[in-house]
């Protein structure tokens, strides 16, 4: 029995809507800015509304949505941001993005943050799986050639904190310390200013990693932040400022390496406020 076109369209819309928070996360990481990422995600939805054929019904809805985004992103002027002036962080992001091999950053984010397989990246970008794997490897090499820095870890689980420390130090960065509570994080930040903060959002004494980060940024100023959490839905609501860099527990070493490299690479200050 053939499905009613209206019902079919409604089902597709619902499935696409379920993927929107993750498209926005990807777009923010791709641009290094919440505002610019959301602008490109919105442009994709507008393009789909204008041309329904942009969303390929033969593909999994998630892959179809990301392919539509890729087509819109590829067709836009690199670094396009309208007439609004760029912040210093966004200007740095635009400059550094221009140094990467074309398409390599897209492939890296799809693989490490959104966890697409090489064959799925190939479908989205209309390349071969082998080319997708080459792009990912290229982007990692390019980003990890960036500056080394001091990294603060806010994490209450000792084994997880140890894993994060090992990954970060293996990359050549220095870990200033590990804080288990918001109070410890503020004290650690005052003791030694970090160049990057890696933070969970739910800490040992039920204090908030979000509050800790906001207090630190109020004191320290321009410091990029990567949130690592088992509760990504709390940060992907679309109702308030959201982090540019967010990875979900359980994480892989590849995801942490990618997020750290990108945060340092972009020196983004896009994080939660209030």
N, C-alpha and C positions, 0 to 999 in steps of 0.2 A: 504494500500500500504506500503510495506516494505521500510524503509529509506535506501538510499545508505550508505554502511559502511564508505566510505570516508567522506561523508557529516556528518554522525553521529559522527565520530571521531573529525571532525572540530568543531562541535557544543559543544561537551564535552570539548574540549581544550579551547574554548572561555569562557565557564562557569567556568572552573577551574581557568583560568587566572584572571577572575574577583574577585576571592576569595583570590588570592595570597597575596595582601597587608595585609589582615587580618590574614592569616596564619603566615606571617612574624611577625606581631605585637604579636600574641600569642606566637610564638617561642621565641621572644626576652624576653617577660615577663616570660616565663617558665624558661629560662636559666639565666635571669638577665643581659644579655649581648647582644648587637646588633650583634657583630661578630659571637658569638657562636650560637645565634638564627638563623641568616641567614644561617649559615653552615648546621644546621639541616634541615631547610626548603629546601635548595638546595639538600641535600641528599635525601629528600623525592621525589622531582621531578625526580632526577636521577633514583631512585628505580622504579618510575612509568613508566619511559621511558623503563627501562630494563624489567619490568614485568607489562604489561598493565592490567593484572588481579588484580593488587594491588588496582586499583581504581574500586570500586564496582558500576557498572552501575545501579543497582537496587535502589541505594540510591540517595537522593538529592545530587547534585554535591558538595555542601559545606560540608555536612556530610561525603561524600565519601573521600574528600581531607583530612579532619581532621582525619578520621579513618586511612588513609594511613600514615599520619604523626605519629599517635599514634603507629602504628605497627613498624615504623622505629625507633622512639624514644625508645620504649620498648626494641627493639633489640640491641640498642647501649649500650656501656659501660657507666654507670652513670657518668656524669661529663666529658665525653670524649671531648677532645679538641685538639687532635693531639700532636705534639711535641713542639708547641710554648709555651713559658713560660706564666703563668697566671699573670695578674695584681693583686695587692693586693685586689681590689674589687672583681675580679673574683674568687680568692682563697677563700675569705670569702663566696661568693655565693655557691661555690662547697661544702664547709664545712657545711653551713647551710641547703642547699638542702638535704644533707644526713641525716639530723635530722627529716625531715618530713616523715609522714606515706606514704608508697608507693602509688602512684597514686592520693593522695589527692590534691596535687598542680595542677595537670592536670585538675581534675574535677572542682576545684575552679576557675581557669582561664577560662575554657570553660563557666562556669555559669556566672561569674561576668563581665568579659571583653568582651567575644564574645557572651554572652547572649543566649547560647544554653539552651533549656529546659532539665530537668532531663531525659526525655525519649530519647532526642537526644544525650545527653552525654552517655547514656546507649548504644546506637547504636554504637557510636564512640569507646567506651572503651570495648564493649562486656560484659557489666554487666547489672544488673537490675536497673530500675529507683530509687528504694529504696536505693540500694547500692551507686548510684551516689549522692543522697541527703546526705547520711551519710558521704561520702568522702568530700563533700563541707563543711559540718559543722565541720568536724574534722580539716581540713586545716585552717579554720578561727580561731578556738580555739588555734591551735598551733602557728599561726603567731601572734595573738594578745597578746600572752604571751611574746613577744619580748620587747625590751627596749622602754621607753617613751622618747619623745624628743620635741624640739622646732620647730614649723612649721610656715613658712611664706606663706601667701596666696597672689597671684597676680591675682586680679579679679576686673573688673570695674563695674559689676552689683551688687548693694547692697544686693538684696534678695538672689542671688546666693552665694555671699560671706558669708552672714549670715548662709545659709544652710551648706556650707563647714565648717565654723568655728564650728558650733554646732556638726557636725559629728566628726570632728577631736578632739574636746575637750571631747566629750562623750567617745572617745577611750582612754582618759587619757593623750593625748598630750597637750602641751601648744602652743597657737597661738601667735606668736610674734607681729603680726599686719597684716593689709590688705592694699595692695598697689593697686592703681587704674591706675597708669601710670608707664612707665619704670623708670622715674626719681624718683618717690616715692619708687619704689622697690629697687633701688640702695641705696637710703638714709636709708631705713629700714634695709637692709642687713648690712650696715656699723654700724648701731646703735646696733644691736644684731644679732650675727651669728646664722642662723637657722641650724637645723639638717636635714631639709627636705623642699623643695620648691614645692608648688602646684601652677601651673601657667596656665592662659588662654593665648592665642597667639595674640588676638586682643584687645587692651586696649582703655581706655576712650578717650584719645587725639589722637587716631590713631597710637600711638606708638606700638611697637612690644614686646609681651611677650617673644618671642624667643630671641630678642636682649637683653632684660632685664636679662634673665636667663644667657646668655653667658657672659654678663658684670659681673654679680654676681659671676659666677664660676671663672672668671678670677681673681677676688679679693679674694673670699672665698676658692677656691680650691675644695676639695672633699666633695660635697654635692649632695645627690640624688634628682632627680626632677621627678615630675609627671605632665604631661600636661593634662589639662581638656579643651576641645575645641569643638566648633560647626563645626570646619573646619578640621576634621582629614585628609582629602585628602591632605592638605598642608604639612602634616608631614609623609605621607605614599607614597612618590613618588618613593623611591628606588634610587634616584639620589644623595642623600647626607646623611650624618649621621642622624639617626632618633632616637627618644627617646625609651628607653626600656619600659617605662610606659606611656601609652596613653589611656585616656578614653574619650568618646564622650558625648557631651551635646545633649539632656537632659540626665542627669545621675541619677542613683539611689544611695541611701545611701550605699547599699551593694557594689556597684562598687567602691565608694570612699574608704570605709573601706578596701576593698581588696587591692586596689592599694597602699594605704598608708602603710598597713601592710607589703606588699611585698617590697616596696621601702626601708622602714626602716630595714626589715629583711635582705635584700641583700646589703643595703648600696651601691647601684649601682651608678656609676658616668657616666653611658652611657646617653648622651643627645645630643642636637644639638650643632654643632660647626660651627662658621662662617656663 
